[in-house]
Each structure stands twice: as structure tokens, then as C-alpha cells.
Amino acid sequence: MPSLVHPSRRPFVILSVLYTAVLFSSTAFQHFLLGSQVWDLGIFEQFNWLIANGGINQASSLRNITPLQDHFSLLLLPIALVYKLSPNAYTLLGLQSLALGCMPALASDLCLRKGVSRPLTWALALAIVLSPYSFLVNRGDFHPDVLTLPLMLLAIRETDQPRRWLYYPCLLLTLFAKNAQALFGVGLSLYALAKGQRGRAGITLAISLAWWFIATEMSSAGGDHVGIRLGYLGNNKLEIITTLITRPWTVFREAPPDSILLYTLGLSLPFLALLGRRSWPALLGCTPIYLTNIISASSIQRELNHHYSIGILAFLIGGCIDALSQSQPPSMQRARNILTATLMLATASFIGYGRVSYFTSRYLPRLQEARDFQQAKQVIQPTDSVLTIANYAAHLAGRQQIEQLEKPGYGPVDQYDWIVLPAPDIPINIGGKLKRVDRSKIAGTVARIRRQAEHSGMTCQSANRSIVLCAKS
């Protein structure tokens, strides 16, 4: 029986399988060690649970809006079908790991189809594997737009191809991840224009802008994200543009130059040796996303563990393929030098940005608490309502009613079937640091909720050393 994978591609497929395993193992282990938060993993799990159980028009108790009112992510519909087969957060993390993990094999296949030499193809594959952004964006969190990374790269590569059957479906599926994916569409239209594809550029721009206006209107209940993040530049879009043109230095009030530099280096360093003069259309394509991130008042848009730069990663990989598939390939010695330089740069970026040490400083110290939590939650049924802290909510979000006690408005405590609290003397993650509960900012809230629960007739007792459970009598 012939192999399904061509022998020339087999090493890269094996690399992708191993990379996917590493990605999933690291994010699953971090999640098990209570290293994920309700924003956004817990929220997206509840969205998927609602859709999978026929509640697409029902408001999420964690977000107070319906699933599609959060960025109008139509991609949640097929994701929820997969989630229904295995309803837990690990399913979402697995899908995301698979999307990121397939990138070395996909990029390598595109390179080999373009006639790129094997050393340079290996260089790009290893740059992707060692990219700290690919590693961090998957750790303990989930976002639908990350799942579209392979589709974004395919759309980029199909831009100058005469066929349309692959380009436009990839573009549409990418846009369907969220309204802000229109920025990728605008960037793709710039890329097409730079490639001389004026007609395709115009159609892509029209589709992307139409999606932006439709999706933004449909998700208006989720809040004005543009106003929240760019409001310091002006009260409306015209004032924002005017400020950027006349007083661009205003941006540095919210985004210091050093943070912009570190952000840019973290994204691009693994790929620097692979970029060339033919990469400029792809670099032009990533400017709408890049500029939006660096001018945002929300600093998380310039952090490598968030999803806001996933489109930039697609354009960087596409730019590398453009540069490597030049008409006159470099000599074998120069190709090996590029491979060596890429390995050095990518390794340095991973060591500097990868945050591997977080496992020993933030996550592994909570191993016993994680075990105790998993044991304690066994008595909680999927139909039960729960009040708990944000860390635990990320593990209990697959239900209709769950609230986090850090958020005001959770109401009377006796309306819940279960209240899950940490014991006073265990360390939990507060603002990136481990602090004992009784010495943290939530100490008063935890103690007050337990008193209210006991006063209302609920039974509160230690399930084990780390977890306190309050249940209706």
C-alpha cells in the first residue's frame, strides 16, 4: 500500500506531529496546574457549551452576552460540533494545538512546491517550531482566530494564483473567526496589490470591509473595542486618525518605544535570516494588524502570549517563502549558513521570550492544589450551578450557570448549587505571583462568601487540604 505522505515531506510531517504533541502537552499541563484563566478559555468553553446544547441565543453567565455577540465568531458553530463530542477545555486546546502544530509541515510543503532547497526548508520549519509566539499563544488559552492560521497562510500563498476555489474559501473562513479578522483581510488586499493582483485586491478589500461592518453591528452588545483601546487618541474615528497624523508621538503615552521594540523582536527574530527583498509585500500585508497592536492602549496586544498577532505570524511565514523561492537559489554553503543563523536566532528568541520558567515558578508549586481540585470537583454535576474563583472557573465553565466571585453582580450566594473556594493557606496566582489566599486581595471576598453561604443554610466543609466546598443542605 503506497504511503499517503511523499517521502520528501515525511520528515516535516513527523516534525509537525512531534511539535503538536509538545504544544498540546504544555498547554494541557498548564491548564491542569490551574494556569489558565476564565478570560478567555473559560468564556469560550461556555460559549461552545451553550451552542452545543442549543443555547446559541442564550447569554453566557461569564460574559453576559450570547456567543455570537462576542466578535460575531461564526467559526464557533463548527467548533461547537467537535466540542459536543468531547465537552471539556482540553478539546479546545487540542484543536488549537493541531492548527499550530501543522504549520511546519504546511510551510515546508509550500516551500518544496516552490523549489526551495531542503536546508532552507528546514530553516523555515525550525523557525516556526522555535518561535516563542507559536508556543506562548497556545499556552493555557483558546481563541478561534488562532485556529485559522493554516488558512491564513494558504490564502497568502494563493493570492497570485489564477485559481479561485481555494483562495476565497480560506479568506472567508479566516474572517468568520471574529470581526477583527477584517484587519487580516485588509492586509491581504495590500499583499495582493503589491503582487500586481489589482482585481483580487479590490474584491478582498470589499469582502473584508463588508464583514467588518456586518460583524461589528452584530456584536455591538459586546462593547466598543475600538473606543476602549484607541479612545485616548480621540472621541471618534476622525479624531483618532487626525491625532495619528498630526501628533503620532501621542502613542508613546500608552505604548513606550521599548515595549514596541521588544514586541517586534519577539515576533520577528526567528525569521530574520529568512526574510529578503521579496518579502516586502508580506511585510506590507501585516501592517494593519501590527500598527493596530502598537497604538492600542491595551498592552496585551503587544504581548506574545495573546492572539492579537496571529495574522502577523502568517505574513512572516509567507514573506519567508516569498524570499526563499527566488529565481536564483543561494549556494549550498550559503543555504547552510542561513540555516545556522536561523537556528541561533530562533533559539535565542525562544530562550528569551518562551517563559518556560513559569512552570517552575507559577504552575508546579500548585500541583497538590490542582490534584485536590480535580478530586473535589468530581461531585459537581454538569447541570449544577457554581460560584468560584476565576482560576477554577476555567475548569468548570462547561455548564449553563457559573459565576466568578471576583466579578461584581454574582447575586445571592444561596442561588448556587455549589460554591468552590480555595483554602485560606494555599498559594494562588494573583497578578502573576503566587500568594496565600488569606494574604491576597480576594481574602476578604472569599471569607465573606463563606460566611454568607453558612448563614443562608449551606453546608461548607473542606473537601481536602486545598478546596472548600459549600453545598445546599
Backbone torsions as a table, in degrees:
resi	resn	phi	psi	omega
1	MET	NA	123.6	-178.0
2	PRO	-65.7	150.3	-179.6
3	SER	-71.0	144.0	177.7
4	LEU	-74.3	-18.4	-177.7
5	VAL	-114.0	127.7	178.4
6	HIS	-61.7	139.8	-177.8
7	PRO	-53.3	-32.7	-179.6
8	SER	-69.6	-23.3	-179.4
9	ARG	-95.4	-15.7	-170.8
10	ARG	-57.0	-44.8	179.7
11	PRO	-59.6	-35.5	-178.9
12	PHE	-74.7	-32.7	174.8
13	VAL	-66.1	-42.2	177.3
14	ILE	-61.7	-42.3	177.4
15	LEU	-59.7	-42.5	179.7
16	SER	-64.9	-39.3	178.3
17	VAL	-62.7	-45.5	178.9
18	LEU	-64.8	-40.8	-179.9
19	TYR	-64.5	-42.6	177.1
20	THR	-60.4	-41.6	179.4
21	ALA	-63.0	-41.2	178.5
22	VAL	-65.8	-44.5	179.9
23	LEU	-60.4	-48.2	-177.8
24	PHE	-68.0	-40.7	-179.5
25	SER	-61.2	-43.4	-177.4
26	SER	-68.9	-43.2	-178.7
27	THR	-72.9	-36.2	178.1
28	ALA	-67.4	-39.8	179.3
29	PHE	-66.6	-41.6	177.3
30	GLN	-62.8	-41.3	178.8
31	HIS	-64.0	-44.5	178.5
32	PHE	-59.6	-36.8	-179.2
33	LEU	-83.0	19.4	175.7
34	LEU	64.3	31.2	-179.4
35	GLY	-94.6	9.7	176.9
36	SER	-112.0	159.6	-175.5
37	GLN	-119.0	165.3	177.6
38	VAL	-66.3	-31.5	171.6
39	TRP	-98.2	106.9	10.9
40	ASP	-119.9	-2.1	-175.5
41	LEU	-60.5	-47.3	-179.5
42	GLY	-63.0	-40.5	-180.0
43	ILE	-63.4	-46.4	-178.8
44	PHE	-69.8	-29.4	175.1
45	GLU	-67.6	-41.5	178.5
46	GLN	-66.7	-38.2	174.7
47	PHE	-56.1	-48.3	-178.6
48	ASN	-66.8	-36.2	177.5
49	TRP	-63.8	-43.2	179.8
50	LEU	-62.4	-47.0	-179.5
51	ILE	-63.7	-43.7	-178.7
52	ALA	-63.8	-24.3	-178.4
53	ASN	-108.7	24.3	173.8
54	GLY	77.4	17.9	-178.2
55	GLY	-109.1	41.0	-176.5
56	ILE	-62.7	-26.8	178.9
57	ASN	-101.0	11.1	179.7
58	GLN	-95.5	138.0	-178.5
59	ALA	-71.9	138.3	174.0
60	SER	-72.9	133.5	179.0
61	SER	-69.5	-24.7	179.6
62	LEU	-80.4	-30.7	-173.2
63	ARG	-115.0	-15.8	179.6
64	ASN	63.6	22.9	173.1
65	ILE	-140.6	163.4	178.1
66	THR	-75.4	162.7	-177.4
67	PRO	-54.2	-42.8	-176.6
68	LEU	-80.4	-12.1	175.8
69	GLN	-78.4	-6.0	175.1
70	ASP	-97.4	90.5	178.3
71	HIS	68.5	7.3	178.5
72	PHE	50.7	54.5	-178.6
73	SER	-84.0	93.5	178.2
74	LEU	-67.2	-19.9	179.7
75	LEU	-66.0	-17.8	177.2
76	LEU	-63.5	-24.9	-177.2
77	LEU	-64.5	-52.5	176.0
78	PRO	-70.1	-31.5	178.2
79	ILE	-62.5	-39.9	-179.2
80	ALA	-63.9	-30.8	177.0
81	LEU	-64.4	-40.5	176.9
82	VAL	-69.4	-41.7	-179.9
83	TYR	-59.9	-36.0	-178.3
84	LYS	-63.4	-29.3	178.5
85	LEU	-69.5	-32.1	179.2
86	SER	-145.1	83.6	-170.2
87	PRO	-77.5	82.9	172.6
88	ASN	-158.4	166.2	-176.2
89	ALA	-63.7	-28.0	-178.9
90	TYR	-64.5	-27.6	175.7
91	THR	-64.3	-45.1	178.5
92	LEU	-64.6	-43.5	178.8
93	LEU	-64.8	-34.9	178.1
94	GLY	-66.8	-42.9	177.4
95	LEU	-60.9	-42.8	-179.4
96	GLN	-66.5	-41.9	178.1
97	SER	-62.2	-38.3	179.2
98	LEU	-65.3	-42.3	179.7
99	ALA	-63.1	-44.1	178.6
100	LEU	-72.3	-38.5	-175.5
101	GLY	-68.1	-25.8	-179.3
102	CYS	-78.4	-8.1	-174.0
103	MET	-62.9	-41.2	177.3
104	PRO	-58.7	-42.6	179.9
105	ALA	-67.5	-42.2	-179.5
106	LEU	-65.3	-48.7	-179.7
107	ALA	-62.6	-39.0	179.6
108	SER	-65.3	-41.5	178.4
109	ASP	-62.1	-42.3	178.6
110	LEU	-64.6	-38.2	177.9
111	CYS	-64.3	-48.8	-176.9
112	LEU	-65.2	-33.8	175.7
113	ARG	-65.3	-27.5	179.2
114	LYS	-87.9	-0.1	179.3
115	GLY	82.2	18.7	178.3
116	VAL	-71.4	140.4	-179.0
117	SER	-64.7	157.1	-177.3
118	ARG	-64.7	-40.4	177.4
119	PRO	-58.8	-40.9	179.7
120	LEU	-72.4	-34.0	175.6
121	THR	-64.1	-42.3	175.7
122	TRP	-62.8	-37.2	180.0
123	ALA	-60.4	-45.1	179.7
124	LEU	-67.1	-42.2	179.8
125	ALA	-60.6	-42.5	-179.4
126	LEU	-72.3	-32.0	175.9
127	ALA	-62.8	-39.7	177.8
128	ILE	-65.6	-45.3	-177.9
129	VAL	-63.5	-38.8	-176.8
130	LEU	-91.4	0.0	177.8
131	SER	-64.0	122.2	179.4
132	PRO	-64.1	-27.7	-179.3
133	TYR	-67.0	-45.1	178.5
134	SER	-58.0	-36.5	-178.0
135	PHE	-74.7	-45.7	-173.3
136	LEU	-75.3	-36.9	-175.8
137	VAL	-65.0	-18.1	-178.8
138	ASN	-94.2	-11.1	-169.6
139	ARG	-79.8	109.1	171.6
140	GLY	65.9	21.3	-179.6
141	ASP	-149.6	166.8	-178.2
142	PHE	-145.7	137.4	173.6
143	HIS	-147.2	135.5	-178.1
144	PRO	-59.2	-34.1	-177.3
145	ASP	-66.0	-26.0	177.2
146	VAL	-65.5	-32.8	179.0
147	LEU	-63.2	-21.8	-175.3
148	THR	-90.2	4.5	-178.9
149	LEU	-54.2	-47.7	177.3
150	PRO	-60.1	-37.2	179.4
151	LEU	-67.9	-37.0	177.5
152	MET	-62.6	-44.4	179.4
153	LEU	-64.6	-40.7	177.5
154	LEU	-62.4	-41.2	178.5
155	ALA	-62.7	-40.7	178.4
156	ILE	-62.0	-45.9	-177.8
157	ARG	-69.9	-27.2	-178.1
158	GLU	-86.8	-2.6	-173.1
159	THR	-57.8	-42.8	-176.5
160	ASP	-100.9	18.1	176.6
161	GLN	-93.4	141.5	-178.5
162	PRO	-65.7	-27.5	-179.0
163	ARG	-71.3	151.8	-178.3
164	ARG	-117.2	-17.2	-169.9
165	TRP	-63.9	-23.6	179.5
166	LEU	-99.2	-36.6	-175.0
167	TYR	-62.2	-54.1	-173.3
168	TYR	-70.4	-39.3	173.1
169	PRO	-60.0	-39.9	177.3
170	CYS	-63.5	-42.4	178.3
171	LEU	-61.3	-48.1	-177.0
172	LEU	-65.1	-44.4	179.2
173	LEU	-63.0	-35.6	176.7
174	THR	-64.8	-45.0	179.5
175	LEU	-63.6	-35.3	-176.0
176	PHE	-66.7	-8.3	179.2
177	ALA	-68.6	-34.4	178.8
178	LYS	-176.7	164.4	-178.2
179	ASN	-64.3	-36.2	-177.1
180	ALA	-69.7	-10.2	175.2
181	GLN	-66.4	-9.4	173.3
182	ALA	-59.1	-28.0	176.4
183	LEU	-62.2	-39.5	175.3
184	PHE	-64.0	-41.5	179.1
185	GLY	-61.7	-40.8	176.6
186	VAL	-63.3	-43.4	177.5
187	GLY	-62.3	-38.1	178.9
188	LEU	-66.0	-35.3	177.2
189	SER	-67.1	-37.3	175.4
190	LEU	-64.8	-40.1	178.1
191	TYR	-62.7	-44.9	179.1
192	ALA	-62.9	-40.0	178.6
193	LEU	-63.1	-43.5	178.9
194	ALA	-65.5	-25.5	178.3
195	LYS	-86.5	2.0	178.9
196	GLY	85.0	10.7	-179.3
197	GLN	-97.8	73.3	-173.4
198	ARG	-64.6	-44.2	-179.8
199	GLY	-61.8	-46.3	-179.8
200	ARG	-66.9	-34.7	178.0
201	ALA	-62.6	-44.1	-179.8
202	GLY	-65.5	-42.7	179.1
203	ILE	-65.1	-42.4	179.8
204	THR	-62.6	-42.6	178.8
205	LEU	-64.0	-43.3	-179.3
206	ALA	-63.4	-44.2	179.1
207	ILE	-62.6	-42.8	-176.5
208	SER	-66.9	-43.7	179.5
209	LEU	-67.7	-39.9	177.4
210	ALA	-61.1	-43.1	177.6
211	TRP	-62.0	-41.7	-179.0
212	TRP	-59.1	-48.9	-177.0
213	PHE	-67.3	-41.6	-179.9
214	ILE	-66.9	-50.4	-176.1
215	ALA	-66.9	-36.5	178.8
216	THR	-66.4	-39.3	177.6
217	GLU	-66.3	-41.6	-178.3
218	MET	-70.7	-21.6	-178.4
219	SER	-112.1	20.5	-176.9
220	SER	-61.8	-26.3	178.9
221	ALA	-66.4	-19.3	180.0
222	GLY	-78.4	-6.8	177.7
223	GLY	111.4	158.8	178.8
224	ASP	-90.1	90.4	-175.8
225	HIS	-68.4	-32.6	177.7
226	VAL	-64.5	-46.3	179.5
227	GLY	-64.0	-38.8	-178.8
228	ILE	-65.8	-42.3	-172.1
229	ARG	-92.8	-22.2	-179.4
230	LEU	-119.4	7.6	-177.1
231	GLY	-61.3	-24.5	-179.8
232	TYR	-68.6	-15.2	179.6
233	LEU	-90.8	-13.8	-179.5
234	GLY	162.6	167.7	-176.2
235	ASN	-86.9	-11.9	177.3
236	ASN	-149.1	175.4	-174.4
237	LYS	-63.2	-36.7	179.5
238	LEU	-64.9	-43.4	178.2
239	GLU	-65.2	-37.2	178.6
240	ILE	-62.4	-47.0	179.9
241	ILE	-64.5	-41.3	179.5
242	THR	-61.3	-43.4	179.1
243	THR	-63.2	-41.8	-179.6
244	LEU	-64.4	-32.4	-179.2
245	ILE	-81.6	-43.4	-173.7
246	THR	-90.9	-29.9	-178.5
247	ARG	-136.8	63.7	-175.9
248	PRO	-61.8	-24.4	179.9
249	TRP	-66.0	-13.6	177.0
250	THR	-58.6	-29.1	-179.2
251	VAL	-58.0	-34.3	-174.5
252	PHE	-68.4	-11.6	174.1
253	ARG	-67.2	-34.6	-178.7
254	GLU	-102.5	-27.1	-177.7
255	ALA	-129.1	90.0	179.7
256	PRO	-57.9	147.0	-178.8
257	PRO	-55.3	-35.8	-178.6
258	ASP	-66.4	-35.9	178.7
259	SER	-69.1	-35.8	176.9
260	ILE	-65.6	-42.2	179.9
261	LEU	-63.6	-46.5	-179.6
262	LEU	-63.6	-39.6	178.1
263	TYR	-63.0	-46.2	-178.9
264	THR	-63.9	-43.1	179.1
265	LEU	-63.5	-43.7	-178.9
266	GLY	-60.2	-36.3	179.2
267	LEU	-75.3	-43.1	-167.0
268	SER	-96.9	-22.4	-171.6
269	LEU	-53.7	-43.7	-179.1
270	PRO	-62.7	-21.8	-172.7
271	PHE	-107.2	-0.6	-172.0
272	LEU	-58.4	-43.8	-176.8
273	ALA	-70.6	-13.0	-176.6
274	LEU	-100.4	-12.2	179.5
275	LEU	-83.3	152.6	-180.0
276	GLY	-151.5	-167.9	-177.7
277	ARG	-62.2	-31.1	-179.0
278	ARG	-78.8	1.3	179.4
279	SER	-86.5	-8.0	-171.3
280	TRP	-61.7	-34.9	176.6
281	PRO	-61.3	-38.6	179.2
282	ALA	-69.3	-38.7	177.4
283	LEU	-65.9	-36.2	173.9
284	LEU	-63.7	-39.0	-178.8
285	GLY	-63.6	-31.2	-177.5
286	CYS	-85.9	-4.1	-176.3
287	THR	-63.2	-38.1	178.6
288	PRO	-58.8	-42.1	178.9
289	ILE	-71.3	-45.2	-176.8
290	TYR	-61.7	-48.0	-178.8
291	LEU	-64.8	-39.1	177.3
292	THR	-60.8	-40.1	-178.9
293	ASN	-68.6	-40.3	-174.8
294	ILE	-78.8	-19.4	178.4
295	ILE	-96.8	-3.5	-176.7
296	SER	-71.1	142.1	174.4
297	ALA	-73.9	-14.0	178.2
298	SER	-88.5	107.7	-174.9
299	SER	-65.2	-20.9	-179.0
300	ILE	-65.4	-18.5	176.7
301	GLN	-71.0	-12.7	177.2
302	ARG	-110.7	19.5	176.8
303	GLU	-109.4	144.6	-172.2
304	LEU	-80.0	-7.4	178.6
305	ASN	-97.0	17.0	177.4
306	HIS	-122.7	161.1	-167.7
307	HIS	-84.5	-2.2	-171.3
308	TYR	-65.9	-17.5	-176.2
309	SER	-106.5	13.5	-175.1
310	ILE	-63.9	-34.4	177.1
311	GLY	-68.0	-33.3	176.9
312	ILE	-63.2	-41.8	178.1
313	LEU	-58.8	-41.5	178.6
314	ALA	-61.4	-43.6	179.8
315	PHE	-69.3	-35.1	176.9
316	LEU	-62.9	-44.3	178.0
317	ILE	-64.5	-42.9	177.5
318	GLY	-62.2	-38.8	177.5
319	GLY	-65.2	-36.7	176.4
320	CYS	-64.0	-43.7	179.5
321	ILE	-63.1	-40.5	177.0
322	ASP	-59.7	-44.2	-177.8
323	ALA	-70.2	-37.5	-175.9
324	LEU	-75.8	-26.0	-177.5
325	SER	-92.5	43.9	179.3
326	GLN	-76.5	160.0	-174.9
327	SER	-66.2	-32.6	177.6
328	GLN	-112.6	95.2	-177.2
329	PRO	-64.6	150.8	179.5
330	PRO	-68.6	162.4	177.5
331	SER	-64.0	162.9	-179.2
332	MET	-60.9	-38.3	179.9
333	GLN	-65.6	-42.3	179.3
334	ARG	-67.5	-36.9	177.3
335	ALA	-61.8	-40.7	178.1
336	ARG	-67.5	-35.6	176.9
337	ASN	-64.5	-39.9	177.7
338	ILE	-64.8	-40.5	177.6
339	LEU	-61.3	-44.3	179.3
340	THR	-63.8	-45.0	179.9
341	ALA	-62.8	-40.3	178.7
342	THR	-63.4	-43.0	178.0
343	LEU	-59.9	-42.4	-179.2
344	MET	-66.7	-47.3	-178.5
345	LEU	-66.1	-43.7	-178.2
346	ALA	-66.9	-40.5	178.4
347	THR	-64.3	-42.8	178.6
348	ALA	-62.0	-41.3	-179.6
349	SER	-67.6	-38.1	179.6
350	PHE	-67.3	-42.1	178.7
351	ILE	-64.4	-40.7	-176.7
352	GLY	-76.0	-31.5	-172.7
353	TYR	-116.4	-11.6	-168.1
354	GLY	-69.7	-18.7	177.5
355	ARG	55.6	35.3	178.0
356	VAL	-65.7	-30.8	-178.4
357	SER	-64.4	-16.2	178.8
358	TYR	-60.4	-28.0	179.7
359	PHE	-62.7	-39.1	-179.1
360	THR	-82.8	-29.1	-175.8
361	SER	-92.2	-30.3	-174.0
362	ARG	-116.1	-34.5	-168.4
363	TYR	-101.8	-53.6	-178.1
364	LEU	-59.3	-33.7	175.6
365	PRO	-60.5	-14.5	180.0
366	ARG	-101.9	16.0	-176.8
367	LEU	-59.0	-46.0	-179.2
368	GLN	-65.9	-39.8	177.0
369	GLU	-62.4	-41.1	179.3
370	ALA	-62.0	-43.2	177.5
371	ARG	-63.2	-43.5	179.9
372	ASP	-64.0	-39.5	179.6
373	PHE	-64.1	-45.3	179.5
374	GLN	-60.5	-38.2	178.6
375	GLN	-68.7	-41.7	-176.1
376	ALA	-69.5	-35.3	-174.1
377	LYS	-76.3	-5.4	-179.1
378	GLN	-62.4	-26.1	-178.1
379	VAL	-82.2	-10.9	-177.5
380	ILE	-88.1	124.1	-178.4
381	GLN	-89.1	154.5	-179.5
382	PRO	-59.1	-23.4	-179.4
383	THR	-88.3	-6.0	-177.5
384	ASP	-79.9	146.6	173.8
385	SER	-89.5	146.7	-170.9
386	VAL	-137.8	140.0	168.3
387	LEU	-119.1	128.3	-176.6
388	THR	-159.1	-176.9	177.6
389	ILE	-83.2	163.4	-174.5
390	ALA	-59.2	-40.7	179.3
391	ASN	-57.3	-44.8	-178.0
392	TYR	-76.9	-29.8	-178.5
393	ALA	-61.8	-30.4	178.3
394	ALA	-64.1	-18.9	179.2
395	HIS	-100.6	-6.9	-175.6
396	LEU	-124.7	17.3	-171.1
397	ALA	-77.4	-13.2	-178.8
398	GLY	-79.0	65.5	-179.3
399	ARG	-161.5	170.1	-176.7
400	GLN	-75.5	-40.0	-174.1
401	GLN	-126.6	110.5	173.3
402	ILE	-146.0	136.3	179.4
403	GLU	-130.0	150.1	174.7
404	GLN	-102.5	134.5	-173.7
405	LEU	-71.9	-16.2	177.0
406	GLU	-72.4	-17.0	-178.1
407	LYS	-98.4	126.2	178.8
408	PRO	-62.3	153.4	175.0
409	GLY	95.5	19.3	178.9
410	TYR	-78.9	-10.0	172.4
411	GLY	79.6	-168.3	-180.0
412	PRO	-61.3	135.4	-175.0
413	VAL	-71.4	-24.3	-176.4
414	ASP	-78.1	1.3	175.6
415	GLN	-80.6	-12.5	-176.4
416	TYR	-95.0	145.8	175.4
417	ASP	-71.6	-35.4	-178.5
418	TRP	-138.5	143.4	168.6
419	ILE	-120.8	122.5	-176.6
420	VAL	-110.8	115.9	-175.4
421	LEU	-124.1	149.8	172.8
422	PRO	-79.3	148.1	175.3
423	ALA	-65.4	151.4	-173.8
424	PRO	-60.6	-29.3	-171.1
425	ASP	-99.8	7.1	-179.8
426	ILE	-94.4	149.8	178.9
427	PRO	-83.8	133.2	174.8
428	ILE	-125.4	163.6	-177.1
429	ASN	-81.9	112.2	176.6
430	ILE	-122.0	110.4	179.5
431	GLY	61.5	32.7	178.3
432	GLY	86.7	1.8	179.0
433	LYS	-126.1	145.9	178.2
434	LEU	-83.6	123.6	179.1
435	LYS	-135.3	144.0	173.8
436	ARG	-61.0	143.3	-177.7
437	VAL	-57.4	-43.5	-176.4
438	ASP	-73.1	-3.7	176.4
439	ARG	-117.7	11.7	-176.9
440	SER	-104.6	174.4	-177.9
441	LYS	-72.1	-14.1	178.7
442	ILE	-98.1	4.6	-177.0
443	ALA	-57.9	-47.0	-178.7
444	GLY	-64.0	-39.8	-179.9
445	THR	-65.6	-44.0	180.0
446	VAL	-61.7	-46.1	-179.3
447	ALA	-65.1	-40.2	-178.5
448	ARG	-66.6	-41.6	-179.9
449	ILE	-64.8	-38.8	178.6
450	ARG	-64.8	-41.8	178.4
451	ARG	-62.7	-43.8	179.8
452	GLN	-63.1	-39.9	179.7
453	ALA	-63.7	-45.9	-179.7
454	GLU	-66.7	-37.3	179.3
455	HIS	-66.4	-31.2	-178.9
456	SER	-86.0	3.2	175.9
457	GLY	99.4	2.7	176.9
458	MET	-77.5	152.5	178.4
459	THR	-97.8	119.9	179.7
460	CYS	-112.6	126.9	178.4
461	GLN	-152.9	159.2	179.9
462	SER	-74.3	120.3	175.2
463	ALA	-73.6	-29.5	177.0
464	ASN	-167.4	-163.5	-174.8
465	ARG	-66.0	-27.8	-171.4
466	SER	-105.2	-24.2	-168.2
467	ILE	-121.9	135.1	172.8
468	VAL	-109.6	128.4	178.4
469	LEU	-113.1	129.8	172.8
470	CYS	-112.4	127.6	-177.2
471	ALA	-131.5	154.6	175.6
472	LYS	-65.8	136.8	-178.4
473	SER	-71.3	NA	NA
